[in-house]
Amino acid sequence: MTVIQQMYGNPVMNVKGICEQFHISDRTARKYMKEIEANRGRYGEFAVMGEGTLKRVNYLAFTDYWKFKNRLADKNARKHVPEYKPQEIAKALGFYGTETL
């Protein structure tokens, strides 16, 4: 049996939250969100939701994109980017406080 206690909360953030977390401008955050939407094959349909002030992004997808954005933009380097695994990202970011196996 696995028991997981979640520490962070909701993995969906608004644009303002992303800007504060990554220390970027609103314009940059929205640009990256648009690029994440273009990568639906990697991140799925629910990585970015809403429009305008109600726009939300999956924090785990944004974090993965933030790390690999340069490689994802290059058609040759894209082949060597590891698969998107939100559980591993969440664990690395401390979303899970404790795990009991």
C-alpha positions, 0 to 999 in steps of 0.5 A: 500500500502506498500513502502519499501526502500532498504538500504543495496543493493544486498544480494549476496556476494562473499567469500571475502565479507563474510570473512570481514563481519563475520571476518572468514578465506576464508577456513571457509567461503567456508566450511560453504558455502558447508554446506549451499549447503548441506541444499538445502531443507532449503535455496533453490538452489540459496543460493550458486552460482558459483565456485572458485573465482566466488563463491557467497553466499546469505548473508541472508542464510549465516547469518541464517546458522551462527546463527543456524549451531550447531543446524542444525548439530544435528539431534535432535536439527534440529527439533527445528530450526525456519523456514528460513524467509529471509524477517525477517532476512533482516528486522532485519539486516536493509536492509529496511530503512523505511516502509510505510503502 
